[in-house]
Amino acid sequence: MAQCNARSVVVRAPRGFGTVRYVVARLVLITSEGSDVYNMSISAELEAKILRYYHVEKWRVGTIARQIGVHHGTVQRVLRRAGVPLPQSAARASKAEPYVPFILQTLERFPTLTASRLYAMVRERGYRGSPDHFRHFVALHRPRPAAEAYLRLTTMRAEIYVEYRVMLSARQSLFRAALRRAG
């Protein structure tokens, strides 16, 4: 079991909290690896209710959270601590996935082609998705230019001042010479 270090702290209340300026908050610090850092603990009765709704009633996390009146993250935390593997949401395929070979070939030949022009080309081939999603999709697949090496120029403040004074005095002397010629 994790070791707990509980302490009360005084924190400044956020704006809009009325006339209350400071609030006493009770924080529980969990020291074991992989645990939450701040655990606003819930009662054992509420944990048992969450586990019963999940296992016996076969309710989903969001349904449990709504019915009990807690955050869905709290329900997930209770289930995770009980050793329940939570289902991961499967990533859906994009509508633009079938057009990836065409997009890559076109961008290989024309690397500066805009996403809106590419959208029109793919639209002619049957794509029915939105232009905003397509622009984001093209940005993910656009080939990146090779990185160039730069040498960072570092100067000291005195060097910049001296160079500026030299340039300024050179400009002033040119200006004075032009005035002499004109006058």
C-alpha positions in Angstrom: 0.0 0.0 0.0 1.2 3.5 -0.7 2.5 5.7 2.1 0.5 8.9 2.6 1.7 12.3 3.8 -1.3 14.5 4.6 -1.1 18.2 5.4 -3.3 21.2 5.4 -2.2 24.2 3.4 -3.6 27.7 3.1 -4.1 28.8 -0.5 -5.3 32.1 -1.9 -8.8 31.8 -3.3 -9.4 32.6 -7.0 -11.2 35.7 -8.1 -14.9 35.5 -8.0 -14.9 33.5 -4.8 -16.7 36.3 -2.9 -15.2 37.9 0.2 -13.3 34.7 1.1 -9.6 35.5 0.5 -7.9 32.3 1.7 -9.1 28.7 1.8 -7.7 25.8 3.8 -7.2 22.8 1.5 -6.4 19.3 2.7 -3.9 17.6 0.3 -2.8 14.0 0.5 0.5 13.2 -1.1 0.9 9.7 -2.4 4.6 8.6 -2.5 4.4 5.3 -4.4 5.3 5.1 -8.1 2.6 5.4 -10.7 0.0 6.9 -8.2 -1.7 10.2 -8.4 0.3 13.0 -6.7 -2.7 14.7 -5.1 -5.5 12.4 -4.1 -8.7 14.1 -3.0 -9.9 10.8 -1.4 -13.4 9.5 -1.6 -15.1 7.3 0.9 -14.8 3.5 0.8 -18.6 3.3 0.4 -18.5 5.4 -2.7 -15.6 3.3 -4.1 -17.7 0.1 -3.5 -20.7 1.7 -5.2 -18.6 2.6 -8.3 -17.2 -0.9 -8.5 -20.7 -2.4 -8.1 -22.1 -0.2 -10.8 -19.2 -1.1 -13.1 -19.1 -4.9 -12.5 -22.7 -5.8 -11.7 -24.8 -3.2 -13.5 -22.3 -3.0 -16.5 -22.5 0.8 -16.5 -19.9 2.8 -18.4 -17.6 5.3 -16.7 -19.6 8.4 -17.8 -22.9 6.9 -16.7 -21.5 6.1 -13.2 -20.0 9.6 -12.9 -23.2 11.3 -13.8 -25.4 9.2 -11.5 -23.1 9.5 -8.5 -22.1 13.1 -9.1 -18.3 12.8 -9.4 -15.9 13.5 -12.2 -15.3 10.8 -14.7 -11.6 10.9 -13.8 -12.4 9.9 -10.3 -14.4 6.9 -11.5 -11.5 5.9 -13.8 -9.0 6.2 -10.9 -11.1 4.0 -8.7 -11.4 1.4 -11.4 -7.7 1.6 -12.2 -6.7 1.1 -8.6 -9.1 -2.0 -8.4 -7.1 -3.5 -11.3 -9.9 -3.1 -14.0 -8.4 -2.6 -17.4 -10.3 0.3 -18.9 -11.1 0.0 -22.6 -9.1 2.2 -24.9 -10.9 4.1 -27.6 -10.0 2.8 -31.0 -8.5 5.4 -33.4 -10.8 5.7 -36.4 -9.5 5.7 -39.9 -9.6 9.1 -41.6 -11.7 9.7 -44.7 -8.4 10.8 -46.4 -6.6 7.6 -45.7 -7.4 6.0 -49.1 -5.8 9.1 -50.8 -2.5 9.0 -48.9 -0.5 7.4 -51.8 -1.8 10.1 -54.2 -1.1 12.9 -51.7 2.5 11.6 -51.1 3.2 11.2 -54.8 1.9 14.7 -55.6 3.8 16.3 -52.8 7.0 14.5 -53.8 6.7 16.0 -57.3 5.4 19.4 -56.2 6.5 20.1 -52.6 5.2 23.7 -52.5 1.7 22.8 -53.7 -0.9 24.3 -51.4 -3.2 22.1 -49.4 -6.3 23.9 -50.9 -5.1 23.0 -54.4 -4.4 19.4 -53.3 -7.9 19.4 -51.7 -9.5 20.3 -55.1 -7.5 17.5 -56.8 -8.5 14.9 -54.3 -12.1 16.2 -54.3 -12.3 15.4 -58.0 -11.2 11.8 -57.2 -14.1 11.3 -54.8 -13.0 12.7 -51.4 -16.0 13.9 -49.4 -14.3 15.2 -46.2 -14.1 18.8 -45.0 -11.3 21.2 -46.2 -10.2 22.0 -42.6 -9.6 18.3 -41.8 -7.8 17.8 -45.1 -5.4 20.7 -44.5 -4.5 19.3 -41.2 -4.1 15.8 -42.7 -1.8 17.3 -45.5 0.3 19.1 -42.9 1.0 15.8 -41.1 2.1 14.1 -44.4 3.9 17.0 -46.0 7.7 16.2 -46.4 9.8 18.4 -44.2 12.8 20.2 -45.7 16.2 19.1 -44.5 17.4 21.0 -41.5 20.2 23.6 -42.1 23.0 24.3 -39.7 23.4 27.9 -38.5 26.2 29.4 -36.6 24.8 31.6 -33.9 26.4 35.0 -33.9 27.1 36.2 -30.4 28.4 39.7 -29.7 29.0 41.5 -26.5 27.1 44.6 -25.7 30.2 46.8 -25.9 31.0 45.5 -29.4 27.5 46.4 -30.6 27.8 49.9 -29.1 31.2 50.5 -30.7 30.0 49.3 -34.1 26.9 51.5 -33.9 28.9 54.6 -32.9 31.3 53.9 -35.8 28.4 53.6 -38.3 26.7 56.7 -36.8 29.9 58.8 -37.0 30.4 57.5 -40.6 26.9 58.6 -41.5 27.4 62.0 -39.9 30.6 62.6 -41.8 28.9 61.7 -45.1 26.1 64.0 -44.2 28.4 66.9 -43.4 30.3 66.4 -46.6 27.1 66.4 -48.6 26.1 69.7 -46.9 29.5 71.3 -47.7 29.1 70.4 -51.3 25.6 71.7 -51.5 26.4 74.9 -49.7 
